[in-house]
Amino acid sequence: MITRQIADNVHAFSVDDHTTPLFEGLWPVQPGGVTYNSYLITDEKNVIVDLTREFKAETLLDAVSSIVELKKIDYVVVNHMEPDHTGALRTLLRIAPDIQILCTSVATSMLDSYYSVKTNIREVEDGEKLSIGKKTLSFHHTPLVHWPETMVTFDETGGTLFSGDIFGSYGAVPEQVYDDEHAKLDDYIKESLRYYTNILSKFSPQVEKAVQSVKRLSPKVIAPSHGLVWRKDPGRIVDLYAQWASFAVTGGEPGATLIYATMYGNTAQAMNAVVRGLQHESVPVNVFNVNETHLSYILPSLYTNRGVLIGSPTYEGNIFPVIRHVLTDVGAKRIFNKSAAFFGSWSWSSGALREITSMVKPYHWDVAESLEFEGAAKESVVKQAYDLGVAFGKRIKSGK
């Protein structure tokens, strides 16, 4: 646990988690871990903004009580109901039952369903302001970023935005709380992108609206629930989120992601030739064997690159199952508007191309180049695969 004063009368509490293997039970976060950030605003009224997971409750509340007695907390702001933000709530309310909870109207039923909390709830409207003494807080609804009840809280007096999940990241960084302290900020931003594609990419239109609202507030400090506090250059993470949200419409940048699986090495041989063709056209490409790499690490490349190549053998007349799994999740994350190509081998029946074309049609993926070959990747097949890579590279560079 690290406690820092990040602004006048504002303290940040960063609770490290190096034991949870999967964020949301899905996304790998080890060995880097994840940080849960909570914030305390001290004034005539004392306010906690967001909490932490239940098993970290004692750690957080001990730290808060070293600054202000828990029974002197007047409000708890619930920006987001997910249990990594609210798990400590029942423990806090047992100690200080008169605390008033500030949340959106949608969160009210969730407080009951998760924690059987039905009283001392104040629903705040979008744009509503609350004076707590010298400071004034305002509340701005950001529905579906990434649950329907989410909002952000803005300290209008000091300029700190408490943003919840938006502008957050994986990675436990309590020793480097600020963006200007982080020794490997570019690596951290890569984890921020992975976090975005895993958690928020499905809701990119709503993220874009939230980003525009944040820009109008012009925060001096951005304090998310996970990861770094941005004090030196908060505009950087805001601009990155704006760019990432735009990829949902534009399809991304002029690069390629190649995902493949292989049963006996024939599709892999074709893959190597496809990559050489792309390299001939100087198109950057990220290659993933979907049997070896978790989807969490594939999604950022799929989301940010305009081009997608799919290498799949035909299995029992259909697409190879692990490729189907990836493409199903891609659709669930609404990774749309891509240029695509297919290659793969078949033994006694083709069929993978047919199923893939059908699967990605609703995603607005344009599958132009394709290569299905029977049996081994013979010299003629390798040549065709290379030519496919060249043709696809030209298409990506042309912006089609």
PLY file of the C-alpha trace (Angstrom):
ply
format ascii 1.0
element vertex 400
property float x
property float y
property float z
element edge 399
property int vertex1
property int vertex2
end_header
0.00 0.00 0.00
1.32 3.41 -1.00
-0.32 6.66 0.17
0.40 9.88 -1.69
-0.99 13.41 -1.55
-1.69 14.05 -5.23
-3.32 17.49 -4.87
-4.40 19.90 -2.16
-6.43 17.88 0.36
-6.49 14.87 -1.97
-4.77 11.58 -1.07
-4.37 8.52 -3.28
-4.22 5.00 -1.89
-2.73 2.44 -4.25
-3.44 -1.15 -3.23
-1.22 -3.68 -4.96
-2.57 -7.04 -6.12
0.02 -9.62 -7.14
-2.13 -12.64 -6.29
-5.11 -12.41 -8.66
-4.09 -14.23 -11.86
-6.95 -13.07 -14.10
-8.54 -9.62 -14.11
-12.33 -10.06 -14.32
-11.59 -13.78 -14.27
-10.49 -13.52 -17.92
-7.43 -11.37 -18.58
-3.91 -12.32 -17.38
-2.30 -9.71 -15.12
0.65 -11.65 -13.76
3.51 -11.15 -13.15
2.86 -7.40 -13.44
-0.20 -7.42 -11.19
-2.79 -4.69 -10.95
-3.35 -1.68 -8.70
-6.66 -0.59 -7.18
-6.68 3.16 -6.53
-8.93 4.89 -4.03
-8.98 8.57 -3.18
-9.71 10.64 -0.07
-10.78 14.29 -0.25
-10.57 16.13 3.06
-12.61 19.30 3.56
-15.51 20.38 5.74
-17.02 17.16 4.43
-14.72 14.18 3.90
-15.18 12.07 0.79
-13.81 8.70 -0.36
-13.92 8.20 -4.12
-14.06 4.49 -5.00
-12.79 1.68 -2.81
-11.05 -1.63 -3.48
-11.63 -5.39 -3.56
-13.06 -7.05 -0.47
-9.90 -8.97 0.43
-7.93 -5.69 0.39
-10.46 -3.80 2.53
-8.46 -3.85 5.78
-5.33 -2.57 4.02
-7.19 0.34 2.47
-9.23 1.33 5.51
-6.20 1.25 7.80
-4.48 3.69 5.46
-7.49 5.99 5.23
-7.93 6.01 9.01
-4.34 7.21 9.42
-5.48 10.49 7.82
-9.08 10.83 8.96
-11.20 8.77 11.36
-13.49 6.51 9.35
-16.55 7.65 11.27
-15.80 11.19 10.07
-16.19 10.17 6.42
-19.34 11.87 5.10
-19.59 10.47 1.57
-18.44 7.52 -0.52
-18.57 8.18 -4.24
-19.29 5.04 -6.24
-18.16 5.85 -9.77
-18.50 2.20 -10.76
-20.13 -0.77 -9.05
-17.74 -3.52 -10.14
-16.47 -5.35 -7.04
-12.85 -4.31 -7.58
-14.14 -0.77 -6.96
-16.68 -1.50 -4.21
-15.66 -4.72 -2.46
-14.63 -2.88 0.71
-18.00 -1.15 1.03
-19.64 -3.52 3.52
-16.60 -3.40 5.80
-16.60 0.40 5.72
-20.34 0.61 6.42
-20.04 -1.71 9.42
-17.56 0.79 10.90
-19.30 3.96 9.75
-22.95 3.14 8.95
-24.04 6.77 8.50
-21.90 7.42 5.44
-23.93 8.60 2.46
-23.31 6.87 -0.86
-23.23 9.02 -4.00
-23.95 7.18 -7.27
-26.04 7.18 -10.42
-29.62 5.97 -10.30
-28.65 2.80 -12.18
-26.19 1.91 -9.43
-28.89 1.93 -6.74
-30.30 -1.49 -7.57
-26.77 -2.85 -7.90
-25.94 -1.71 -4.36
-28.86 -3.81 -3.18
-28.10 -6.84 -5.35
-24.39 -6.93 -4.51
-24.32 -5.72 -0.89
-27.95 -5.49 0.35
-27.43 -1.74 0.80
-30.73 0.13 0.53
-30.34 3.23 2.69
-28.20 6.37 2.82
-28.00 6.46 -0.98
-28.06 9.74 -2.87
-28.53 9.49 -6.60
-26.65 12.27 -8.41
-27.74 13.67 -11.74
-25.46 14.18 -14.72
-23.65 17.48 -14.15
-24.84 17.81 -10.54
-22.53 19.70 -8.17
-21.86 19.20 -4.49
-20.12 21.69 -2.20
-18.07 19.97 0.49
-16.52 23.15 1.92
-13.81 24.93 -0.02
-14.12 22.34 -2.77
-16.95 21.64 -5.18
-17.38 18.25 -6.79
-19.31 17.63 -9.99
-20.55 14.30 -11.29
-20.64 13.35 -14.95
-22.42 10.23 -16.16
-20.48 7.97 -18.54
-22.91 5.11 -19.17
-21.45 1.91 -20.60
-17.86 2.88 -19.86
-17.97 0.06 -19.26
-21.07 -0.77 -17.17
-24.36 1.17 -17.49
-24.06 2.89 -14.08
-20.59 4.43 -14.50
-19.71 8.07 -13.92
-16.65 10.22 -13.28
-16.17 12.74 -10.47
-14.44 16.10 -10.94
-12.89 18.29 -8.25
-13.77 21.61 -9.84
-11.71 23.56 -7.33
-8.47 21.64 -7.68
-8.87 20.22 -11.18
-8.53 16.49 -10.38
-10.68 14.05 -12.34
-11.46 10.75 -10.60
-12.15 8.71 -13.70
-12.89 5.14 -12.58
-12.00 2.58 -15.25
-11.47 5.01 -18.12
-7.79 6.04 -18.50
-6.71 3.06 -16.39
-4.28 0.23 -17.03
-2.99 -3.11 -15.88
0.24 -3.17 -13.90
0.89 -2.68 -10.19
2.70 0.65 -9.94
2.47 1.88 -6.33
6.13 2.93 -6.19
5.63 5.01 -9.34
2.25 6.59 -8.82
2.69 9.42 -11.35
3.22 9.43 -15.10
6.39 11.54 -14.75
7.87 9.05 -12.26
7.44 5.94 -14.38
10.75 4.74 -15.80
9.17 2.79 -18.67
6.16 4.86 -19.64
6.01 3.48 -23.20
5.75 -0.07 -21.81
3.05 1.10 -19.42
1.10 2.60 -22.34
1.24 -0.77 -24.11
-0.40 -2.30 -21.05
-2.94 0.54 -21.10
-3.81 -0.42 -24.67
-4.16 -4.08 -23.67
-6.44 -2.99 -20.83
-8.46 -0.86 -23.26
-8.95 -3.64 -25.80
-9.76 -6.23 -23.12
-12.14 -4.09 -21.08
-13.42 -1.11 -23.06
-13.11 -1.68 -26.81
-16.66 -3.00 -27.12
-17.86 0.35 -25.80
-15.68 2.60 -27.96
-18.58 4.87 -29.07
-19.41 5.52 -25.43
-15.71 6.00 -24.62
-15.49 8.61 -27.37
-18.40 10.54 -25.83
-16.81 10.33 -22.39
-13.47 11.57 -23.75
-15.16 14.62 -25.25
-16.83 15.36 -21.90
-13.47 15.06 -20.15
-11.81 17.42 -22.62
-14.43 20.06 -21.80
-13.50 19.75 -18.11
-9.76 20.32 -18.84
-8.51 18.35 -15.80
-5.09 19.14 -14.37
-4.76 15.64 -12.90
-6.39 12.38 -14.00
-6.76 9.83 -11.22
-8.12 6.48 -12.48
-9.03 3.41 -10.45
-6.20 1.34 -11.93
-2.66 2.34 -12.79
-0.86 5.69 -12.88
-2.07 9.09 -11.79
-1.48 11.47 -14.70
-0.26 14.83 -13.41
2.49 15.97 -15.81
0.68 15.28 -19.07
-2.92 14.20 -18.47
-3.72 15.17 -22.04
-1.56 12.32 -23.31
-3.73 9.54 -21.94
-6.90 11.42 -22.97
-5.60 11.74 -26.55
-4.59 8.07 -26.61
-8.07 7.02 -25.53
-9.56 9.28 -28.21
-7.34 7.64 -30.82
-8.10 4.12 -29.61
-11.84 4.80 -29.60
-11.62 6.07 -33.19
-10.18 2.74 -34.39
-13.61 1.16 -33.92
-14.71 3.18 -36.96
-11.52 3.63 -38.98
-10.28 0.05 -38.62
-6.93 1.18 -37.24
-3.50 1.92 -38.62
-1.77 0.55 -41.77
-0.34 -2.60 -40.26
-1.28 -6.27 -40.19
-2.09 -8.90 -37.58
-1.66 -12.52 -38.58
-3.39 -15.12 -36.43
-2.97 -18.78 -37.21
-3.21 -22.34 -35.95
-1.68 -25.44 -37.45
-2.24 -29.16 -36.98
0.73 -30.73 -38.74
2.74 -27.73 -39.88
1.31 -27.18 -43.37
-0.62 -24.00 -42.56
2.45 -22.79 -40.63
4.61 -23.23 -43.75
2.19 -21.10 -45.72
2.18 -18.57 -42.89
5.94 -18.08 -43.16
5.61 -17.37 -46.88
2.75 -14.91 -46.29
4.90 -13.03 -43.77
7.76 -12.81 -46.27
5.37 -11.30 -48.78
4.22 -8.68 -46.29
7.81 -7.88 -45.42
8.59 -7.40 -49.11
5.97 -4.64 -49.06
7.39 -3.21 -45.79
4.08 -3.71 -44.00
4.54 -4.20 -40.23
3.01 -7.46 -39.07
2.41 -9.11 -35.70
2.18 -12.90 -35.82
0.29 -14.97 -33.22
-0.11 -18.70 -32.88
-3.50 -18.74 -31.16
-2.68 -22.03 -29.44
0.28 -20.40 -27.68
-0.80 -16.81 -27.01
-3.70 -15.74 -24.80
-6.38 -13.69 -26.53
-5.67 -10.80 -24.14
-2.35 -10.17 -25.91
-3.76 -10.65 -29.42
-6.64 -8.18 -29.10
-4.48 -5.00 -29.02
-2.90 -5.90 -32.36
-6.20 -6.93 -33.93
-7.81 -3.71 -32.74
-5.11 -1.27 -33.83
-4.07 -2.80 -37.18
-6.23 -2.31 -40.24
-5.26 -5.64 -41.78
-6.01 -9.15 -40.46
-4.73 -12.39 -41.94
-6.24 -15.68 -40.78
-4.41 -18.96 -41.19
-6.54 -21.97 -40.37
-6.63 -25.59 -41.43
-10.02 -27.05 -42.17
-11.15 -29.28 -39.31
-14.03 -31.68 -39.93
-15.25 -29.50 -42.78
-15.14 -26.28 -40.76
-12.83 -23.68 -39.30
-10.23 -24.87 -36.77
-11.93 -24.56 -33.33
-9.39 -22.27 -31.64
-9.57 -19.83 -34.57
-13.36 -19.86 -34.29
-13.03 -19.02 -30.60
-10.80 -16.02 -31.35
-13.09 -14.70 -34.08
-16.15 -15.11 -31.85
-14.51 -13.01 -29.14
-13.38 -10.47 -31.73
-17.02 -10.01 -32.69
-18.03 -9.69 -29.05
-15.45 -6.90 -28.66
-16.83 -5.21 -31.80
-13.49 -5.14 -33.61
-14.92 -4.08 -36.94
-13.99 -2.56 -40.31
-10.93 -4.59 -41.25
-9.28 -5.66 -44.48
-8.78 -9.43 -44.26
-7.26 -12.41 -46.02
-7.36 -16.15 -45.47
-5.04 -19.10 -46.07
-5.03 -22.69 -44.85
-4.78 -26.37 -45.72
-7.39 -29.08 -45.92
-7.17 -32.87 -46.05
-10.40 -34.54 -47.16
-12.73 -31.55 -47.37
-12.33 -27.79 -47.52
-14.66 -25.47 -45.58
-12.69 -23.15 -43.29
-12.80 -20.22 -45.75
-16.56 -20.57 -46.15
-17.17 -20.41 -42.39
-14.70 -17.59 -41.78
-16.24 -15.47 -44.54
-19.66 -16.00 -42.98
-18.41 -15.25 -39.45
-16.68 -11.95 -40.24
-19.30 -10.54 -42.60
-21.23 -8.91 -39.71
-17.94 -7.38 -38.53
-17.57 -5.52 -41.87
-14.35 -7.37 -42.67
-13.53 -7.43 -46.38
-12.00 -10.85 -47.14
-10.40 -10.36 -50.57
-7.29 -12.55 -50.86
-7.61 -16.24 -50.03
-5.69 -19.49 -50.47
-7.04 -22.95 -49.65
-4.74 -25.82 -50.52
-4.98 -29.58 -50.24
-2.45 -31.44 -48.11
1.14 -30.27 -47.86
2.42 -26.77 -48.56
4.30 -27.69 -51.72
6.58 -25.30 -53.58
3.72 -24.01 -55.73
1.62 -23.36 -52.61
4.47 -21.52 -50.90
4.74 -19.29 -53.98
1.00 -18.58 -53.89
1.20 -17.78 -50.16
4.05 -15.35 -50.76
2.06 -13.68 -53.53
-0.93 -13.45 -51.20
1.24 -11.63 -48.66
2.48 -9.21 -51.33
-1.02 -8.51 -52.63
-2.40 -8.01 -49.15
0.48 -5.72 -48.25
-0.24 -3.56 -51.28
-3.91 -3.41 -50.28
-3.06 -2.29 -46.75
-0.70 0.41 -48.00
-3.35 1.69 -50.41
-5.79 2.11 -47.52
-8.42 -0.19 -49.07
0 1
1 2
2 3
3 4
4 5
5 6
6 7
7 8
8 9
9 10
10 11
11 12
12 13
13 14
14 15
15 16
16 17
17 18
18 19
19 20
20 21
21 22
22 23
23 24
24 25
25 26
26 27
27 28
28 29
29 30
30 31
31 32
32 33
33 34
34 35
35 36
36 37
37 38
38 39
39 40
40 41
41 42
42 43
43 44
44 45
45 46
46 47
47 48
48 49
49 50
50 51
51 52
52 53
53 54
54 55
55 56
56 57
57 58
58 59
59 60
60 61
61 62
62 63
63 64
64 65
65 66
66 67
67 68
68 69
69 70
70 71
71 72
72 73
73 74
74 75
75 76
76 77
77 78
78 79
79 80
80 81
81 82
82 83
83 84
84 85
85 86
86 87
87 88
88 89
89 90
90 91
91 92
92 93
93 94
94 95
95 96
96 97
97 98
98 99
99 100
100 101
101 102
102 103
103 104
104 105
105 106
106 107
107 108
108 109
109 110
110 111
111 112
112 113
113 114
114 115
115 116
116 117
117 118
118 119
119 120
120 121
121 122
122 123
123 124
124 125
125 126
126 127
127 128
128 129
129 130
130 131
131 132
132 133
133 134
134 135
135 136
136 137
137 138
138 139
139 140
140 141
141 142
142 143
143 144
144 145
145 146
146 147
147 148
148 149
149 150
150 151
151 152
152 153
153 154
154 155
155 156
156 157
157 158
158 159
159 160
160 161
161 162
162 163
163 164
164 165
165 166
166 167
167 168
168 169
169 170
170 171
171 172
172 173
173 174
174 175
175 176
176 177
177 178
178 179
179 180
180 181
181 182
182 183
183 184
184 185
185 186
186 187
187 188
188 189
189 190
190 191
191 192
192 193
193 194
194 195
195 196
196 197
197 198
198 199
199 200
200 201
201 202
202 203
203 204
204 205
205 206
206 207
207 208
208 209
209 210
210 211
211 212
212 213
213 214
214 215
215 216
216 217
217 218
218 219
219 220
220 221
221 222
222 223
223 224
224 225
225 226
226 227
227 228
228 229
229 230
230 231
231 232
232 233
233 234
234 235
235 236
236 237
237 238
238 239
239 240
240 241
241 242
242 243
243 244
244 245
245 246
246 247
247 248
248 249
249 250
250 251
251 252
252 253
253 254
254 255
255 256
256 257
257 258
258 259
259 260
260 261
261 262
262 263
263 264
264 265
265 266
266 267
267 268
268 269
269 270
270 271
271 272
272 273
273 274
274 275
275 276
276 277
277 278
278 279
279 280
280 281
281 282
282 283
283 284
284 285
285 286
286 287
287 288
288 289
289 290
290 291
291 292
292 293
293 294
294 295
295 296
296 297
297 298
298 299
299 300
300 301
301 302
302 303
303 304
304 305
305 306
306 307
307 308
308 309
309 310
310 311
311 312
312 313
313 314
314 315
315 316
316 317
317 318
318 319
319 320
320 321
321 322
322 323
323 324
324 325
325 326
326 327
327 328
328 329
329 330
330 331
331 332
332 333
333 334
334 335
335 336
336 337
337 338
338 339
339 340
340 341
341 342
342 343
343 344
344 345
345 346
346 347
347 348
348 349
349 350
350 351
351 352
352 353
353 354
354 355
355 356
356 357
357 358
358 359
359 360
360 361
361 362
362 363
363 364
364 365
365 366
366 367
367 368
368 369
369 370
370 371
371 372
372 373
373 374
374 375
375 376
376 377
377 378
378 379
379 380
380 381
381 382
382 383
383 384
384 385
385 386
386 387
387 388
388 389
389 390
390 391
391 392
392 393
393 394
394 395
395 396
396 397
397 398
398 399
